[in-house]
Amino acid sequence: MIKGMRLLLRRSTYTGVLFAVLGALAGLPVATVALGVTLGVSGRPDSVWVALPVWVVLLAAAGLPRVVRRVLAAGARRLLGVAVPAPVKGAATQWWRTPVFVVAHVALGWTVLIGGSTLLAMGITIPGWRASDPARVSLFGWATEITGVWSWITAALCLALAAALLAAVAGALRHLAPRLLGPSPAEKLAMAAERERLLAERNRLAHELHDSIGHTLTAATIQAAVAGEVLAADPAAARAAMRSIEESTRAALEDLDYVLGALREEESNAAPTRTLADLPELVERLRHAGAVVEQQTTGDLSQVQGTLSRAAYRILQEGLTNALRHGAGGPIGLRVAAGARVLELSVVNAVADGAGPGAGRFPTSGHGLPGLAERVRLLHGEFEAGPQGEGRWRLAVRLPLRQSV
């Protein structure tokens, strides 16, 4: 009883009734067409009831266009207050779901209009009879007379039934809408695939941002320190360090602009396409930062193209950045070897607890090496990172060349 009273006090109950009534009114033109078709075919006025199945068929056919489902889903979200996602474009749908909802929607609407209005009218008019005169109630061929206090009891019962009918219709529509207008199993799979694609793209962008901005900030910090130390003694070296900072930060701004545009789903410039061909520029920036890089390149790097070349550049960039951040000074060994089937990359640097120019000077996020490992895994490669002998750290990656696209 208390729960029923709460339903009557909710705004959603009455917006649900409005949704049902709108469905009944929308079915009127279809009913007119069904009646016209029936009379035109039979030519007999007593065949009006034959129009009912014709009406149902026409209502179901009206629910087939995709736009009908979109309109009904929007109305259900607005008036019923239920979560009905918009249909997924291009996903396979179950064609019968929307027609069934259209028929149920119109049927429930007419139930409210006919049943609800009849019960309300009875509840209002029955007590108006004088106590000495009986109220005559007739419904579908059944008739009775009600007098005295029973007229008030009957009126209260009619009003309660009308309220229950309104709540039941609103609840039925709220129950049916997500199940018939919501995503089908195929659409749910499509939505899950789209979410997975977006997540993978955002993860990729996060890796790009981490690699590019992290490297630039590390190199720029060290280059600024170098420029400050040699500014008076060697102005030319200081100017060279400042130029290197300008070049690296300009490249990082291009990466940042691309990533932010992609995250905002805006039309942005073409994605930065730094590849192994840009490796000499990367090494030169490190040397301007005061690092000693011993580079060894073997094989024909021009055969490494597309995704593999871009990924190899980012892997080496992250490895060299880590060597700058956490290394203990000394030369950084960089090796790139392109074989017939495998591309081998390695970065080796000295490490020491709390020693060296890079140790302890830069915070670490803990995402660099896991991000590299994930990137290598997606390329079906092999990843190793850890100590090598006494006081050395080695990053080694093997990538199959067949993945180059």
PyMOL commands that set and color helices and strands:
alter all, ss='L'
color gray80, all
select helices_A, chain A and resi 2-9+11-42+45-62+66-80+97-128+149-180+185-230+235-263+276-288+301-303+306-326+368-378+401-403
alter helices_A, ss='H'
color red, helices_A
select strands_A, chain A and resi 135-139+142-146+293-298+332-338+342-350+382-387+392-400
alter strands_A, ss='S'
color yellow, strands_A
deselect
rebuild
show_as cartoon
